[in-house]
Amino acid sequence: MKADVIVGIQWGDEGKGKIVDMLAQKYDVVCRSQGGHNAGHTIWVDGVRYALHLVPSGILNPKAVNIIGNGVVLSPESLIKEMSQFDNLEGRLYISDKAHLNLPYHALIDQ
């Protein structure tokens, strides 16, 4: 089984999302292993804009299973909003039960 790993080595926009999007079209499984809704990238497909922050880029490959992994800091509100961009996610998007939750009260505590 072949696997590719995209790893960033600096803060900021490195273009990882564009590389992942390009590779994701060739894979059966695409995982996001870390990060949160504060970062992301934009993909254009057939003139339609998709803003991805939490959902893995493989979601645009109708044959790929997409996994949000343990190291992702997950804002349920942001995830639901992001998921609304897509029609059929059933059986294609899985979320680790060990992903970290970022809830509204966390932002209040941080103020």
N, CA, C and O atoms as a GROMACS GRO file, in nm:
protein
  444
    1MET      N    1   0.084  -0.117   0.000
    1MET     CA    2   0.000   0.000   0.000
    1MET      C    3   0.089   0.124   0.000
    1MET      O    4   0.181   0.136   0.081
    2LYS      N    5   0.062   0.216  -0.090
    2LYS     CA    6   0.138   0.340  -0.100
    2LYS      C    7   0.076   0.446  -0.010
    2LYS      O    8  -0.046   0.457   0.002
    3ALA      N    9   0.163   0.524   0.053
    3ALA     CA   10   0.116   0.634   0.136
    3ALA      C   11   0.206   0.755   0.113
    3ALA      O   12   0.328   0.741   0.103
    4ASP      N   13   0.146   0.871   0.104
    4ASP     CA   14   0.220   0.997   0.097
    4ASP      C   15   0.184   1.078   0.221
    4ASP      O   16   0.069   1.076   0.266
    5VAL      N   17   0.282   1.149   0.275
    5VAL     CA   18   0.260   1.233   0.392
    5VAL      C   19   0.303   1.374   0.355
    5VAL      O   20   0.414   1.394   0.306
    6ILE      N   21   0.218   1.471   0.379
    6ILE     CA   22   0.250   1.611   0.355
    6ILE      C   23   0.271   1.675   0.493
    6ILE      O   24   0.180   1.677   0.575
    7VAL      N   25   0.391   1.726   0.517
    7VAL     CA   26   0.426   1.784   0.646
    7VAL      C   27   0.480   1.925   0.624
    7VAL      O   28   0.567   1.946   0.539
    8GLY      N   29   0.430   2.020   0.702
    8GLY     CA   30   0.481   2.156   0.694
    8GLY      C   31   0.597   2.174   0.789
    8GLY      O   32   0.605   2.110   0.893
    9ILE      N   33   0.689   2.263   0.751
    9ILE     CA   34   0.806   2.288   0.836
    9ILE      C   35   0.816   2.434   0.879
    9ILE      O   36   0.918   2.477   0.933
   10GLN      N   37   0.709   2.511   0.855
   10GLN     CA   38   0.710   2.650   0.899
   10GLN      C   39   0.567   2.694   0.925
   10GLN      O   40   0.472   2.625   0.887
   11TRP      N   41   0.551   2.808   0.990
   11TRP     CA   42   0.419   2.863   1.014
   11TRP      C   43   0.373   2.938   0.890
   11TRP      O   44   0.455   2.987   0.813
   12GLY      N   45   0.244   2.945   0.871
   12GLY     CA   46   0.191   3.024   0.761
   12GLY      C   47   0.158   2.941   0.640
   12GLY      O   48   0.157   2.818   0.643
   13ASP      N   49   0.132   3.010   0.533
   13ASP     CA   50   0.088   2.947   0.409
   13ASP      C   51   0.206   2.886   0.336
   13ASP      O   52   0.292   2.957   0.284
   14GLU      N   53   0.209   2.756   0.333
   14GLU     CA   54   0.316   2.684   0.263
   14GLU      C   55   0.265   2.620   0.134
   14GLU      O   56   0.344   2.569   0.055
   15GLY      N   57   0.135   2.621   0.114
   15GLY     CA   58   0.079   2.556  -0.004
   15GLY      C   59   0.050   2.409   0.015
   15GLY      O   60   0.027   2.337  -0.082
   16LYS      N   61   0.050   2.361   0.140
   16LYS     CA   62   0.023   2.220   0.166
   16LYS      C   63  -0.114   2.179   0.112
   16LYS      O   64  -0.128   2.072   0.053
   17GLY      N   65  -0.213   2.263   0.132
   17GLY     CA   66  -0.348   2.230   0.089
   17GLY      C   67  -0.360   2.206  -0.060
   17GLY      O   68  -0.431   2.115  -0.102
   18LYS      N   69  -0.290   2.284  -0.138
   18LYS     CA   70  -0.294   2.266  -0.284
   18LYS      C   71  -0.231   2.134  -0.325
   18LYS      O   72  -0.279   2.066  -0.415
   19ILE      N   73  -0.122   2.098  -0.258
   19ILE     CA   74  -0.056   1.970  -0.288
   19ILE      C   75  -0.146   1.854  -0.247
   19ILE      O   76  -0.161   1.758  -0.322
   20VAL      N   77  -0.205   1.864  -0.128
   20VAL     CA   78  -0.294   1.758  -0.081
   20VAL      C   79  -0.412   1.744  -0.176
   20VAL      O   80  -0.451   1.632  -0.210
   21ASP      N   81  -0.470   1.855  -0.218
   21ASP     CA   82  -0.583   1.850  -0.311
   21ASP      C   83  -0.544   1.778  -0.440
   21ASP      O   84  -0.620   1.696  -0.490
   22MET      N   85  -0.428   1.808  -0.492
   22MET     CA   86  -0.382   1.745  -0.616
   22MET      C   87  -0.365   1.594  -0.596
   22MET      O   88  -0.408   1.515  -0.680
   23LEU      N   89  -0.301   1.554  -0.486
   23LEU     CA   90  -0.277   1.412  -0.460
   23LEU      C   91  -0.404   1.337  -0.420
   23LEU      O   92  -0.418   1.218  -0.450
   24ALA      N   93  -0.496   1.405  -0.353
   24ALA     CA   94  -0.615   1.339  -0.297
   24ALA      C   95  -0.702   1.275  -0.404
   24ALA      O   96  -0.776   1.181  -0.375
   25GLN      N   97  -0.692   1.323  -0.525
   25GLN     CA   98  -0.775   1.267  -0.632
   25GLN      C   99  -0.731   1.127  -0.672
   25GLN      O  100  -0.802   1.058  -0.745
   26LYS      N  101  -0.613   1.085  -0.625
   26LYS     CA  102  -0.558   0.955  -0.663
   26LYS      C  103  -0.564   0.852  -0.550
   26LYS      O  104  -0.517   0.739  -0.568
   27TYR      N  105  -0.621   0.888  -0.436
   27TYR     CA  106  -0.617   0.800  -0.319
   27TYR      C  107  -0.757   0.758  -0.274
   27TYR      O  108  -0.856   0.825  -0.302
   28ASP      N  109  -0.760   0.645  -0.205
   28ASP     CA  110  -0.886   0.592  -0.151
   28ASP      C  111  -0.916   0.648  -0.012
   28ASP      O  112  -1.033   0.655   0.027
   29VAL      N  113  -0.812   0.687   0.062
   29VAL     CA  114  -0.828   0.738   0.198
   29VAL      C  115  -0.744   0.865   0.212
   29VAL      O  116  -0.627   0.867   0.175
   30VAL      N  117  -0.805   0.970   0.266
   30VAL     CA  118  -0.735   1.095   0.292
   30VAL      C  119  -0.761   1.132   0.437
   30VAL      O  120  -0.876   1.139   0.480
   31CYS      N  121  -0.654   1.157   0.513
   31CYS     CA  122  -0.666   1.187   0.656
   31CYS      C  123  -0.611   1.326   0.686
   31CYS      O  124  -0.510   1.369   0.630
   32ARG      N  125  -0.679   1.393   0.775
   32ARG     CA  126  -0.624   1.515   0.833
   32ARG      C  127  -0.586   1.479   0.976
   32ARG      O  128  -0.671   1.436   1.054
   33SER      N  129  -0.460   1.496   1.010
   33SER     CA  130  -0.412   1.446   1.138
   33SER      C  131  -0.399   1.552   1.246
   33SER      O  132  -0.392   1.518   1.364
   34GLN      N  133  -0.394   1.678   1.208
   34GLN     CA  134  -0.378   1.784   1.308
   34GLN      C  135  -0.429   1.915   1.254
   34GLN      O  136  -0.464   1.926   1.136
   35GLY      N  137  -0.433   2.016   1.339
   35GLY     CA  138  -0.476   2.149   1.299
   35GLY      C  139  -0.617   2.177   1.348
   35GLY      O  140  -0.677   2.098   1.420
   36GLY      N  141  -0.667   2.292   1.308
   36GLY     CA  142  -0.800   2.333   1.350
   36GLY      C  143  -0.863   2.423   1.246
   36GLY      O  144  -0.812   2.438   1.136
   37HIS      N  145  -0.976   2.484   1.283
   37HIS     CA  146  -1.051   2.565   1.187
   37HIS      C  147  -0.990   2.703   1.165
   37HIS      O  148  -1.040   2.779   1.082
   38ASN      N  149  -0.885   2.736   1.237
   38ASN     CA  150  -0.821   2.866   1.218
   38ASN      C  151  -0.734   2.871   1.093
   38ASN      O  152  -0.701   2.980   1.046
   39ALA      N  153  -0.698   2.757   1.039
   39ALA     CA  154  -0.618   2.750   0.916
   39ALA      C  155  -0.704   2.688   0.807
   39ALA      O  156  -0.812   2.634   0.834
   40GLY      N  157  -0.658   2.696   0.686
   40GLY     CA  158  -0.734   2.632   0.579
   40GLY      C  159  -0.684   2.673   0.443
   40GLY      O  160  -0.584   2.744   0.428
   41HIS      N  161  -0.757   2.627   0.344
   41HIS     CA  162  -0.722   2.662   0.207
   41HIS      C  163  -0.848   2.660   0.121
   41HIS      O  164  -0.950   2.602   0.158
   42THR      N  165  -0.839   2.724   0.007
   42THR     CA  166  -0.951   2.735  -0.085
   42THR      C  167  -0.920   2.656  -0.211
   42THR      O  168  -0.810   2.662  -0.265
   43ILE      N  169  -1.020   2.582  -0.256
   43ILE     CA  170  -1.006   2.502  -0.378
   43ILE      C  171  -1.117   2.544  -0.473
   43ILE      O  172  -1.232   2.563  -0.432
   44TRP      N  173  -1.083   2.558  -0.599
   44TRP     CA  174  -1.182   2.587  -0.703
   44TRP      C  175  -1.196   2.464  -0.791
   44TRP      O  176  -1.097   2.413  -0.843
   45VAL      N  177  -1.320   2.416  -0.808
   45VAL     CA  178  -1.347   2.302  -0.895
   45VAL      C  179  -1.463   2.340  -0.985
   45VAL      O  180  -1.573   2.370  -0.938
   46ASP      N  181  -1.440   2.339  -1.115
   46ASP     CA  182  -1.542   2.373  -1.214
   46ASP      C  183  -1.612   2.505  -1.181
   46ASP      O  184  -1.734   2.517  -1.194
   47GLY      N  185  -1.534   2.603  -1.138
   47GLY     CA  186  -1.587   2.735  -1.110
   47GLY      C  187  -1.655   2.749  -0.975
   47GLY      O  188  -1.709   2.856  -0.943
   48VAL      N  189  -1.654   2.642  -0.895
   48VAL     CA  190  -1.716   2.646  -0.762
   48VAL      C  191  -1.606   2.657  -0.656
   48VAL      O  192  -1.508   2.582  -0.660
   49ARG      N  193  -1.624   2.750  -0.562
   49ARG     CA  194  -1.525   2.773  -0.456
   49ARG      C  195  -1.559   2.690  -0.333
   49ARG      O  196  -1.672   2.692  -0.285
   50TYR      N  197  -1.460   2.617  -0.284
   50TYR     CA  198  -1.473   2.539  -0.160
   50TYR      C  199  -1.368   2.589  -0.062
   50TYR      O  200  -1.249   2.592  -0.092
   51ALA      N  201  -1.414   2.629   0.057
   51ALA     CA  202  -1.322   2.672   0.163
   51ALA      C  203  -1.312   2.559   0.264
   51ALA      O  204  -1.410   2.524   0.330
   52LEU      N  205  -1.193   2.501   0.276
   52LEU     CA  206  -1.171   2.387   0.364
   52LEU      C  207  -1.085   2.428   0.483
   52LEU      O  208  -0.979   2.489   0.467
   53HIS      N  209  -1.131   2.393   0.602
   53HIS     CA  210  -1.057   2.421   0.725
   53HIS      C  211  -1.040   2.294   0.807
   53HIS      O  212  -0.934   2.270   0.864
   54LEU      N  213  -1.144   2.214   0.814
   54LEU     CA  214  -1.142   2.091   0.894
   54LEU      C  215  -1.158   1.966   0.809
   54LEU      O  216  -1.092   1.865   0.834
   55VAL      N  217  -1.244   1.972   0.710
   55VAL     CA  218  -1.269   1.856   0.624
   55VAL      C  219  -1.147   1.831   0.536
   55VAL      O  220  -1.096   1.925   0.474
   56PRO      N  221  -1.100   1.708   0.528
   56PRO     CA  222  -0.985   1.677   0.442
   56PRO      C  223  -1.013   1.708   0.294
   56PRO      O  224  -1.127   1.700   0.248
   57SER      N  225  -0.908   1.742   0.221
   57SER     CA  226  -0.921   1.778   0.079
   57SER      C  227  -0.974   1.665  -0.007
   57SER      O  228  -1.027   1.689  -0.116
   58GLY      N  229  -0.962   1.544   0.039
   58GLY     CA  230  -1.011   1.430  -0.038
   58GLY      C  231  -1.162   1.426  -0.051
   58GLY      O  232  -1.216   1.343  -0.124
   59ILE      N  233  -1.231   1.515   0.018
   59ILE     CA  234  -1.376   1.517   0.013
   59ILE      C  235  -1.426   1.548  -0.128
   59ILE      O  236  -1.539   1.515  -0.162
   60LEU      N  237  -1.342   1.610  -0.210
   60LEU     CA  238  -1.381   1.640  -0.347
   60LEU      C  239  -1.359   1.522  -0.441
   60LEU      O  240  -1.392   1.529  -0.559
   61ASN      N  241  -1.302   1.414  -0.389
   61ASN     CA  242  -1.289   1.288  -0.462
   61ASN      C  243  -1.405   1.200  -0.418
   61ASN      O  244  -1.405   1.153  -0.304
   62PRO      N  245  -1.504   1.176  -0.503
   62PRO     CA  246  -1.624   1.102  -0.460
   62PRO      C  247  -1.596   0.958  -0.417
   62PRO      O  248  -1.682   0.896  -0.354
   63LYS      N  249  -1.480   0.905  -0.449
   63LYS     CA  250  -1.447   0.768  -0.413
   63LYS      C  251  -1.365   0.758  -0.284
   63LYS      O  252  -1.343   0.649  -0.233
   64ALA      N  253  -1.320   0.871  -0.230
   64ALA     CA  254  -1.229   0.870  -0.115
   64ALA      C  255  -1.303   0.872   0.018
   64ALA      O  256  -1.405   0.941   0.034
   65VAL      N  257  -1.250   0.796   0.112
   65VAL     CA  258  -1.293   0.804   0.252
   65VAL      C  259  -1.205   0.910   0.317
   65VAL      O  260  -1.083   0.910   0.298
   66ASN      N  261  -1.264   0.998   0.393
   66ASN     CA  262  -1.192   1.109   0.457
   66ASN      C  263  -1.202   1.096   0.607
   66ASN      O  264  -1.310   1.071   0.662
   67ILE      N  265  -1.088   1.113   0.674
   67ILE     CA  266  -1.083   1.094   0.819
   67ILE      C  267  -1.028   1.220   0.886
   67ILE      O  268  -0.923   1.272   0.848
   68ILE      N  269  -1.101   1.268   0.986
   68ILE     CA  270  -1.052   1.375   1.072
   68ILE      C  271  -0.996   1.305   1.195
   68ILE      O  272  -1.069   1.241   1.270
   69GLY      N  273  -0.865   1.317   1.215
   69GLY     CA  274  -0.794   1.237   1.314
   69GLY      C  275  -0.785   1.296   1.454
   69GLY      O  276  -0.839   1.403   1.483
   70ASN      N  277  -0.715   1.221   1.540
   70ASN     CA  278  -0.701   1.252   1.682
   70ASN      C  279  -0.645   1.391   1.710
   70ASN      O  280  -0.688   1.457   1.805
   71GLY      N  281  -0.550   1.437   1.630
   71GLY     CA  282  -0.480   1.562   1.658
   71GLY      C  283  -0.552   1.686   1.611
   71GLY      O  284  -0.501   1.797   1.628
   72VAL      N  285  -0.669   1.671   1.552
   72VAL     CA  286  -0.744   1.787   1.502
   72VAL      C  287  -0.821   1.851   1.618
   72VAL      O  288  -0.883   1.782   1.699
   73VAL      N  289  -0.815   1.984   1.623
   73VAL     CA  290  -0.894   2.061   1.720
   73VAL      C  291  -1.022   2.099   1.648
   73VAL      O  292  -1.022   2.183   1.558
   74LEU      N  293  -1.131   2.039   1.689
   74LEU     CA  294  -1.255   2.042   1.614
   74LEU      C  295  -1.356   2.137   1.676
   74LEU      O  296  -1.397   2.120   1.791
   75SER      N  297  -1.397   2.236   1.600
   75SER     CA  298  -1.507   2.324   1.639
   75SER      C  299  -1.633   2.268   1.574
   75SER      O  300  -1.647   2.277   1.452
   76PRO      N  301  -1.725   2.210   1.651
   76PRO     CA  302  -1.845   2.153   1.590
   76PRO      C  303  -1.922   2.253   1.504
   76PRO      O  304  -1.971   2.218   1.396
   77GLU      N  305  -1.932   2.376   1.549
   77GLU     CA  306  -2.003   2.480   1.473
   77GLU      C  307  -1.936   2.503   1.337
   77GLU      O  308  -2.004   2.510   1.235
   78SER      N  309  -1.805   2.513   1.336
   78SER     CA  310  -1.731   2.534   1.211
   78SER      C  311  -1.741   2.413   1.120
   78SER      O  312  -1.754   2.427   0.999
   79LEU      N  313  -1.735   2.294   1.179
   79LEU     CA  314  -1.743   2.172   1.099
   79LEU      C  315  -1.878   2.160   1.030
   79LEU      O  316  -1.885   2.127   0.912
   80ILE      N  317  -1.986   2.187   1.103
   80ILE     CA  318  -2.120   2.178   1.044
   80ILE      C  319  -2.134   2.278   0.929
   80ILE      O  320  -2.189   2.245   0.824
   81LYS      N  321  -2.084   2.398   0.949
   81LYS     CA  322  -2.090   2.500   0.843
   81LYS      C  323  -2.011   2.454   0.721
   81LYS      O  324  -2.057   2.468   0.608
   82GLU      N  325  -1.892   2.399   0.745
   82GLU     CA  326  -1.809   2.354   0.634
   82GLU      C  327  -1.872   2.235   0.561
   82GLU      O  328  -1.868   2.228   0.438
   83MET      N  329  -1.931   2.144   0.636
   83MET     CA  330  -1.993   2.026   0.576
   83MET      C  331  -2.111   2.064   0.487
   83MET      O  332  -2.144   1.991   0.394
   84SER      N  333  -2.174   2.178   0.514
   84SER     CA  334  -2.291   2.220   0.436
   84SER      C  335  -2.257   2.252   0.290
   84SER      O  336  -2.347   2.268   0.208
   85GLN      N  337  -2.128   2.262   0.258
   85GLN     CA  338  -2.086   2.288   0.120
   85GLN      C  339  -2.103   2.165   0.030
   85GLN      O  340  -2.101   2.176  -0.092
   86PHE      N  341  -2.120   2.048   0.092
   86PHE     CA  342  -2.117   1.923   0.018
   86PHE      C  343  -2.250   1.851   0.030
   86PHE      O  344  -2.317   1.857   0.133
   87ASP      N  345  -2.288   1.782  -0.078
   87ASP     CA  346  -2.418   1.716  -0.083
   87ASP      C  347  -2.421   1.582  -0.010
   87ASP      O  348  -2.506   1.561   0.077
   88ASN      N  349  -2.330   1.491  -0.043
   88ASN     CA  350  -2.338   1.356   0.010
   88ASN      C  351  -2.209   1.317   0.080
   88ASN      O  352  -2.109   1.284   0.015
   89LEU      N  353  -2.210   1.322   0.212
   89LEU     CA  354  -2.092   1.285   0.290
   89LEU      C  355  -2.108   1.149   0.358
   89LEU      O  356  -2.013   1.098   0.417
   90GLU      N  357  -2.226   1.090   0.349
   90GLU     CA  358  -2.252   0.964   0.418
   90GLU      C  359  -2.154   0.856   0.372
   90GLU      O  360  -2.141   0.828   0.253
   91GLY      N  361  -2.085   0.796   0.469
   91GLY     CA  362  -1.989   0.690   0.440
   91GLY      C  363  -1.856   0.740   0.385
   91GLY      O  364  -1.770   0.660   0.349
   92ARG      N  365  -1.840   0.874   0.378
   92ARG     CA  366  -1.716   0.929   0.322
   92ARG      C  367  -1.641   1.018   0.419
   92ARG      O  368  -1.526   1.054   0.391
   93LEU      N  369  -1.701   1.053   0.531
   93LEU     CA  370  -1.635   1.139   0.629
   93LEU      C  371  -1.648   1.077   0.767
   93LEU      O  372  -1.758   1.052   0.816
   94TYR      N  373  -1.533   1.052   0.829
   94TYR     CA  374  -1.529   0.993   0.962
   94TYR      C  375  -1.450   1.085   1.054
   94TYR      O  376  -1.353   1.148   1.012
   95ILE      N  377  -1.492   1.091   1.180
   95ILE     CA  378  -1.427   1.177   1.279
   95ILE      C  379  -1.382   1.090   1.396
   95ILE      O  380  -1.461   1.014   1.451
   96SER      N  381  -1.256   1.102   1.432
   96SER     CA  382  -1.204   1.027   1.546
   96SER      C  383  -1.278   1.066   1.673
   96SER      O  384  -1.307   1.184   1.696
   97ASP      N  385  -1.308   0.967   1.754
   97ASP     CA  386  -1.372   0.997   1.883
   97ASP      C  387  -1.271   1.055   1.982
   97ASP      O  388  -1.307   1.088   2.095
   98LYS      N  389  -1.146   1.066   1.940
   98LYS     CA  390  -1.042   1.125   2.025
   98LYS      C  391  -0.999   1.264   1.977
   98LYS      O  392  -0.907   1.323   2.032
   99ALA      N  393  -1.066   1.317   1.873
   99ALA     CA  394  -1.037   1.453   1.828
   99ALA      C  395  -1.072   1.550   1.941
   99ALA      O  396  -1.167   1.528   2.016
  100HIS      N  397  -0.996   1.656   1.950
  100HIS     CA  398  -1.016   1.757   2.055
  100HIS      C  399  -1.133   1.847   2.016
  100HIS      O  400  -1.144   1.888   1.900
  101LEU      N  401  -1.218   1.879   2.110
  101LEU     CA  402  -1.330   1.968   2.083
  101LEU      C  403  -1.298   2.110   2.129
  101LEU      O  404  -1.249   2.131   2.241
  102ASN      N  405  -1.326   2.205   2.043
  102ASN     CA  406  -1.312   2.347   2.074
  102ASN      C  407  -1.454   2.402   2.080
  102ASN      O  408  -1.516   2.426   1.976
  103LEU      N  409  -1.504   2.423   2.200
  103LEU     CA  410  -1.642   2.465   2.220
  103LEU      C  411  -1.648   2.615   2.248
  103LEU      O  412  -1.547   2.675   2.285
  104PRO      N  413  -1.767   2.677   2.230
  104PRO     CA  414  -1.778   2.822   2.250
  104PRO      C  415  -1.726   2.870   2.386
  104PRO      O  416  -1.670   2.980   2.394
  105TYR      N  417  -1.743   2.793   2.491
  105TYR     CA  418  -1.696   2.840   2.622
  105TYR      C  419  -1.544   2.847   2.628
  105TYR      O  420  -1.490   2.920   2.712
  106HIS      N  421  -1.474   2.772   2.543
  106HIS     CA  422  -1.328   2.783   2.539
  106HIS      C  423  -1.286   2.924   2.495
  106HIS      O  424  -1.191   2.981   2.549
  107ALA      N  425  -1.356   2.980   2.396
  107ALA     CA  426  -1.326   3.116   2.350
  107ALA      C  427  -1.354   3.217   2.460
  107ALA      O  428  -1.280   3.315   2.476
  108LEU      N  429  -1.461   3.195   2.537
  108LEU     CA  430  -1.493   3.287   2.647
  108LEU      C  431  -1.385   3.283   2.755
  108LEU      O  432  -1.346   3.388   2.807
  109ILE      N  433  -1.338   3.166   2.787
  109ILE     CA  434  -1.233   3.152   2.888
  109ILE      C  435  -1.104   3.220   2.841
  109ILE      O  436  -1.030   3.276   2.922
  110ASP      N  437  -1.080   3.215   2.712
  110ASP     CA  438  -0.956   3.268   2.655
  110ASP      C  439  -0.955   3.420   2.644
  110ASP      O  440  -0.849   3.479   2.620
  111GLN      N  441  -1.070   3.485   2.663
  111GLN     CA  442  -1.076   3.631   2.649
  111GLN      C  443  -1.005   3.702   2.761
  111GLN      O  444  -1.001   3.826   2.763
   0.00000   0.00000   0.00000
